[in-house]
Amino acid sequence: MPYDWPADTDFALWELDVLDRDCPICGHLMYICDHRYRRIHTLDGPAQLVCKLNHCPDPRCSGHSKTKSPEIEASIAPPNWAIGWDVFCWIGHRRFSRHWAVPQIQGELFDDYGIKLSHDAISNYIHRYQVMLAARHQDPENLRRQYESVKELVLTIDGLQPEKGHETLYVVRELTQKRVWFAEALISATADEVQRLITKAKEWAESLDKPVVLWMSDKQDAFVTGIAAEFPDVPHRYCDNHFLRDVAKPVLEADSHAKVQMRRKVRGLRKIEQAVLQRQSVQASEDLAADDPQATRTVLVGPVNSPATQDSAGAVVLEYCAAVRGILNGDQGGPLHPPGLQMADALHEVHESIQRNLDEKKGASKRSNSAAWLAASTAV
């Protein structure tokens, strides 16, 4: 489907000509016979390509009926694309290096470069980028260059399942170069299917003429039997991460229970925020009503969090509420750094910070009820 360009688009004009103008058949100098116009997005702005098409002037030559396009056109943008290679690489880098989602890529393209692409178009370009990247990673000549200085190989295999019910993606990686060799989704992870992948890894190692000195996996039965069959003399070790995760299962279960208990105790953040915002709204209306009685109605229906009317104590309470909410929603960690333990440490730091602020007040009458309640609730 053709790209719908706005009528007021300002295009940069790029004229492209054929570099080698000798007819490949008879050797005559070729002439310009026609022009082809293309419009593409680049990171420098919209561009219109004027491609000068050449053909042999001799009607008796078979090259007379064929046109030759400028060679440089393919280095600017592939045929029938609405974007150039620079935009294509920008999209691929954000998706696979920075793990951006399609809506985020779409928004950044429009905000920073004025490039408006649909979700479907971006998804299509991402798929093409993925195909090109996979083809380059599996190119034999490129692989040999990468492993010229490597003396031995360390291979690992693992299965990744995004959600239950979906196909499991089995990935074979080489650890000395930290390189994914290949990956394949298997509907059924039978011993024969897994061994087929291990056989393929053996063929890759043989093509590189490098010895495999170690295999690593989570020691699934299919991995154990397949590696033993194809690599009988190669050691097969247990992955450190899987080993620690299995050993730490009881600890992680207790840690998960502790997180539930902490979330049950630290409740009522929304009520505190609503109380502070309501107090600020009332204070704002009273302040303006004292100066201008006609402004009361405007304040009640207008913004209540303007810097001019927001008291400093309420702002501090709101910041603490936001910090506690972020801590309760955090779920990052591993066997060596359980997320529940990190949550408890963070809540303890918040509690100590609030307590220091309360201790600086002279007299209980000056204490903020919301802050005092928040301090008590974060004491875990």
Sequence and secondary structure as in RCSB ss.txt:
>XXXX:A:sequence
MPYDWPADTDFALWELDVLDRDCPICGHLMYICDHRYRRIHTLDGPAQLVCKLNHCPDPRCSGHSKTKSPEIEAS
IAPPNWAIGWDVFCWIGHRRFSRHWAVPQIQGELFDDYGIKLSHDAISNYIHRYQVMLAARHQDPENLRRQYESV
KELVLTIDGLQPEKGHETLYVVRELTQKRVWFAEALISATADEVQRLITKAKEWAESLDKPVVLWMSDKQDAFVT
GIAAEFPDVPHRYCDNHFLRDVAKPVLEADSHAKVQMRRKVRGLRKIEQAVLQRQSVQASEDLAADDPQATRTVL
VGPVNSPATQDSAGAVVLEYCAAVRGILNGDQGGPLHPPGLQMADALHEVHESIQRNLDEKKGASKRSNSAAWLA
ASTAV
>XXXX:A:secstr
      TT   EEEEE  S  B TTT  B EEEEEEEEEEEETTEEEEEEEEEEE S TTSGGGG  B  TTHHH
H  TT SB HHHHHHHHHHHHTS   HHHHHHHHHHHH     HHHHHHHHHHHHHHHHHHHT HHHHHHHTTT 
  EEEEEEEE SSTTS EEEEEEETTTTEEEEEEEESS  HHHHHHHHHHHHHHHHHHT  EEEEEE   HHHHH
HHHHH TTS EEE HHHHHHHHTHHHHHHHHHHHHHHHHHS  HHHHHHHHHHHHHHHHHHHHHHH GGGHHHHH
HS S  TTT  HHHHHHHHHHHHHHHHHH     SSS HHHHHHHHHHHHHHHHHHHHHTSSSGGGS HHHHHHH
HHT  
